[in-house]
Amino acid sequence: MPEFAFSRLRRSPDVEAPNLQAWDATDELLVRQALAAGVPGAEIAVIGDEYGAITLALADAGCCGVRVHQDLATGRRALERNAAALELSGFASHELDASLLKGARLVLLQLPKSLAELEEVADAVARWAAPDVVLVAGGRVKHMTLAQNEVLGRSFARVQPQHAERKSRLIVASGALAVPAQPPYPQRAEHPEFGLTLVAHGGAFAANRIDIGTRVLLEVLAGEAGSAAQLRRSARLEPESRRDHAELQNSSGVMPDESQVVIDLGCGTGALAAYYALHHPEARVTATDRSASAVASARETMIANGVADRVTVTHDDAGSDLPDGAADLILLNPPFHLGASVHTGAATRLFAASARLLRPGGALLTVFNSSLAYRPELSRLIGPTEQLHRTSKFTVTRSIRR
Ligand SMILES: C[S@@+](CC[C@H](N)C(=O)[O-])C[C@H]1O[C@@H](n2cnc3c(N)ncnc32)[C@H](O)[C@@H]1O
């Protein structure tokens, strides 16, 4: 059988760059291992298939009925696009749940970045797959740690690392152990200083804690909420109508929230959306993230804070399903790590999305590490940008869409 043409795979709609590719040697090792095992496609589950390389190579080799879970909306779209381009089908996408794993006897896993995510996956495999399931987990050697073996060892009796090949290594885990009555995730935590409860699945940014940058942005929101809707004033009005608005403020006090459209872009566990919804009961808030783990977490965070009926949570890439020019306010704590390298492409993508989503005069509130100097980029992509707050590490800016 001819080799699968991995080089034809694309990352799009994820960031494309000359130093970034859509597959790696780990994908190739996992596919080779699966084909050697001879397990039927319907008994194979793939987890963490970034751009579809594993699933599509198996489909290309004639494995039918493979189930796949990908955390990122961008990865899911890349898989669809790659499948269409290569004219491959016969696989099905699932969330990380029983439907993905029921009856699976071989699970192929691209090791996730965090141990928490690995723990959640290993538990899910031991909980839902066939009793004789074999989990083959792989990664780049430079990113692998002994702690990963320990985590796998909590769910499997035998954990056997293989020899490294082309800077990748597979770990074979078998002998699923009895699982605890409750899965280890999601985990919740109270944050009384902000009146918030956060719920986090294993892959969610900052787990059930409030990230230090998020905290700084929440403090700004708390201050703004206390200053008679200053935030809404700048978010709702064109500069030339501010005088009218001041008169309105004088006569009626705080402006009503009901028409205010607010987006928590890259919401993670949903701390910003939940906080905003709690303090602006009439605002229409959407929390959106490209990570399924984040989305599941944010949905549960909204329930835990009693705002699930007022906050819509969506799994999407940079709010691409949301309408142009409709948002009054966007709250953004952008990522600046892409994979293992520091890369600003991911943040730029969310700034550009904000420019599309905001109506003229709408506001983007962003927090970022002060060393990143995003202000010129924000001014260029969105409009006039002012610093609202600065700590020793973080800067919060407000950009008004021109
Ligand atoms: C620094 S975290 C902030 C999370 C949350 N807003 C908070 O403050 O705790 C950045 C989030 O952006 C998400 N993200 C990154 N790129 C994205 C994209 N293109 N579309 C949607 N979400 C994205 C990540 O999955 C992550 O949850």
The ligand as a MOL file (V3000), in Angstrom:
LIG
                    3D

  0  0  0     0  0            999 V3000
M  V30 BEGIN CTAB
M  V30 COUNTS 27 29 0 0 0
M  V30 BEGIN ATOM
M  V30 1 C -5.3440 33.2560 27.8970 0
M  V30 2 S -6.7510 32.2220 27.7030 0 CHG=1
M  V30 3 C -8.0270 33.2110 28.4330 0
M  V30 4 C -9.2310 32.4300 28.8790 0
M  V30 5 C -10.2910 33.2180 29.6390 0
M  V30 6 N -10.7940 34.3310 28.8310 0
M  V30 7 C -9.7140 33.7610 30.9200 0
M  V30 8 O -9.4310 34.9590 30.9740 0
M  V30 9 O -9.4960 32.9610 31.8390 0 CHG=-1
M  V30 10 C -7.0480 32.3610 25.9720 0
M  V30 11 C -8.2090 31.5250 25.4650 0
M  V30 12 O -8.3780 31.8120 24.0850 0
M  V30 13 C -8.7320 30.6300 23.4160 0
M  V30 14 N -8.4060 30.8160 21.9920 0
M  V30 15 C -7.1980 30.8790 21.4020 0
M  V30 16 N -7.3140 31.0740 20.0900 0
M  V30 17 C -8.6360 31.1340 19.8230 0
M  V30 18 C -9.4050 31.2900 18.6430 0
M  V30 19 N -8.8360 31.4160 17.4450 0
M  V30 20 N -10.7640 31.3010 18.7490 0
M  V30 21 C -11.3570 31.1600 19.9480 0
M  V30 22 N -10.6760 30.9800 21.1110 0
M  V30 23 C -9.3390 30.9730 21.0430 0
M  V30 24 C -7.9520 29.5520 24.1160 0
M  V30 25 O -8.5150 28.2690 23.8940 0
M  V30 26 C -8.0360 30.0190 25.5720 0
M  V30 27 O -9.1330 29.4300 26.2370 0
M  V30 END ATOM
M  V30 BEGIN BOND
M  V30 1 1 1 2
M  V30 2 1 2 3
M  V30 3 1 2 10
M  V30 4 1 3 4
M  V30 5 1 4 5
M  V30 6 1 5 6
M  V30 7 1 5 7
M  V30 8 2 7 8
M  V30 9 1 7 9
M  V30 10 1 10 11
M  V30 11 1 11 12
M  V30 12 1 11 26
M  V30 13 1 12 13
M  V30 14 1 13 14
M  V30 15 1 13 24
M  V30 16 1 14 15
M  V30 17 1 14 23
M  V30 18 2 15 16
M  V30 19 1 16 17
M  V30 20 1 17 18
M  V30 21 2 17 23
M  V30 22 1 18 19
M  V30 23 2 18 20
M  V30 24 1 20 21
M  V30 25 2 21 22
M  V30 26 1 22 23
M  V30 27 1 24 25
M  V30 28 1 24 26
M  V30 29 1 26 27
M  V30 END BOND
M  V30 END CTAB
M  END
